[in-house]
Structures are given as structure tokens and as C-alpha cells.
Amino acid sequence: ADSGCTGHFLRIDSHCINKIPTTNGIPVRLPNGTIIRSTHTALLDLPTLPLAARQAHIFPDLQSSALISIGQFCDQGYEARFTKETVGIMNHETVLLQGARGHRTGLW
């Protein structure tokens, strides 16, 4: 989960559906200054969520992990709840997605 990520950015091996190559991929600047470009669009495999909440970009050069955009979910009317140990994407009181906070990194 990434509260600073503008979209869902997936690795090439991330689980997703409707993977479509793109010739006009979006550029993203990494913390080290390197710019990577997406090669595909795809959808998160969460069919109960609206299409706009599921749209993703695939970056083969993304090395460490996929980035799931908290903002993209919130823009679609969902709520993010962070606790000491977990993060949840909520629809009213229903948990749609939940993740754990990494003890080594302190990130959700």
C-alpha cells in the first residue's frame, strides 16, 4: 500500500487480469532519480470493485514490490484505515482489502 503513489504500479509478475501492451506507457521517477516507463496496462483482479479503482500500469523495471495506490481507492469513494499493524481499504464498515505493516521497514 502506498499513500504517495498516483496509481497502481505493478511488477511484470504481479497477479492481474486484462494485461494489454501499450506503446504510450507512463513515466515514473524512482527515488534514485531513474525514470522507468510502463509497458502494459492491466486490472487488479478484484471484480467487485469499480473499473476506475482497478486500473493499473505494469513496469518491468519495478524491482522490489508492486505499489497499490491508496489515493486511487479513496478517489473512488473508499476509505483507508491505518493502524499500528495493518492497513485496510474499506467500503463503509466492510473490509475490501487488508495488508500488514512490515516490521523491518515500518511500511504497510
C-alpha positions in Angstrom: 0.0 0.0 0.0 1.4 3.4 -1.0 -0.2 6.7 0.1 2.1 8.7 -2.2 1.6 6.6 -5.4 -0.6 8.2 -8.0 -1.7 4.9 -9.4 -1.5 1.1 -9.0 2.0 0.3 -10.3 2.7 -3.5 -10.7 5.7 -5.6 -11.5 5.6 -7.8 -14.6 5.0 -10.9 -12.5 2.2 -9.3 -10.4 -1.2 -11.1 -10.4 -3.6 -9.1 -12.6 -6.0 -9.5 -15.5 -6.6 -7.9 -18.9 -2.9 -7.2 -19.4 -2.6 -5.1 -22.6 0.7 -3.8 -24.1 0.9 -0.1 -24.5 3.2 1.9 -26.8 2.5 5.1 -24.8 3.5 4.0 -21.3 3.6 6.4 -18.4 6.9 7.5 -17.0 7.7 7.3 -13.3 10.7 8.8 -11.5 12.2 6.5 -8.8 13.7 7.8 -5.5 17.2 7.4 -7.0 16.3 9.6 -10.0 15.9 6.8 -12.5 12.9 7.1 -14.8 11.1 3.9 -15.7 8.2 3.5 -18.2 5.2 1.2 -18.1 4.8 -1.3 -20.9 1.3 -2.6 -20.2 -2.0 -1.6 -18.6 -4.0 -4.1 -16.6 -6.7 -4.5 -14.0 -6.3 -5.6 -10.4 -8.2 -8.9 -10.1 -10.9 -7.6 -7.8 -14.0 -7.9 -9.9 -16.4 -6.5 -7.3 -14.6 -3.1 -7.4 -15.4 -0.4 -10.0 -13.1 -0.3 -13.1 -11.5 3.0 -12.1 -10.4 1.5 -8.8 -8.8 -1.4 -10.5 -6.8 0.2 -13.4 -3.1 -0.4 -13.1 0.2 0.1 -15.0 2.9 -2.6 -15.3 6.6 -1.7 -15.0 9.0 -4.5 -15.8 11.8 -2.4 -14.2 10.0 -2.2 -10.9 12.2 -4.4 -8.7 11.1 -4.6 -5.1 7.4 -4.8 -5.0 4.1 -3.6 -6.5 2.7 -0.3 -5.3 -1.0 -0.2 -4.6 -2.3 3.3 -4.6 -4.3 4.4 -1.5 -5.3 7.6 -3.4 -6.8 5.7 -6.3 -9.1 3.8 -3.9 -10.0 6.9 -2.0 -10.8 8.8 -5.2 -13.4 6.1 -5.9 -15.1 6.7 -2.5 -13.3 4.1 -0.4 -11.7 4.8 2.9 -8.2 3.7 4.0 -7.7 2.9 7.7 -4.1 2.6 9.0 -3.4 1.0 12.4 -0.1 0.2 14.1 -0.1 -3.3 12.4 -2.5 -3.2 9.4 -4.0 -1.1 6.6 -7.5 -1.7 5.3 -9.4 -0.4 2.3 -13.0 0.0 3.5 -16.4 0.4 2.0 -18.3 1.8 5.0 -17.6 -0.9 7.6 -16.8 -3.7 5.1 -13.1 -4.5 4.7 -12.3 -5.0 0.9 -8.6 -5.3 1.2 -6.2 -5.7 4.1 -2.5 -5.7 4.4 0.1 -6.0 7.2 2.7 -3.5 8.2 6.3 -4.7 7.6 8.2 -4.9 10.8 11.6 -4.4 9.1 10.6 -1.4 7.0 7.7 0.1 9.0 5.7 0.4 5.8 2.2 -1.0 5.1 
